[in-house]
C-alpha cells in the first residue's frame, strides 16, 4: 500500500471516532433545564 492509502485510512478512522464521540455526547446529555453560571453571567438552556 502506498503512503496515500495509509493517510486516507487514518483520516477515515479519525472521522469515525470523532463522529462516535459526538453522538455519544449528544445521547448522554441530561434532559431538562441546564443552568450555567460563568463569567458571562447566568444562562438557562432548555435541552
N, C-alpha and C positions, 0 to 999 in steps of 0.2 A: 504494500500500500504506500502511496505517496504521502508526503507531509500534509498536503492539502486535505486528504481524506481524514487524517487524524484531527486536523483543526476543525473540520466540519462536524465530525462526531463529537468533539469536545464542546463545540458551540451548541449542538442539539441537546446534549446532556445537561448543559448549564441552563438552557431554556426550560427543559422538562423539570428540573429540580426547582428552579425559580417559580414556575407556574404551580407546582405542587405545594410549595411553601405558601404562596399567596392564597390558594384555595383552602388550605388547612387553616390559615389565619382567619379567613372570612367565615368559615364554618364554626370555628370555636369562639367567635366574638360573642360576648354576652348580649342577650336581648333586653330591650327596655331603654331606660334613660341612662345617659352617660354624663356625669358631672365632672368637669375638669377645671382646676384652679391652677393657673400658672402666671407667668409674668405679664400676660395679656389680659388678665382678669379671670372672670368666671365664664365658662361656656357650657351650654347644655345642648346635648345632641340626642335625638331620638333614633335608636337603632332599629 
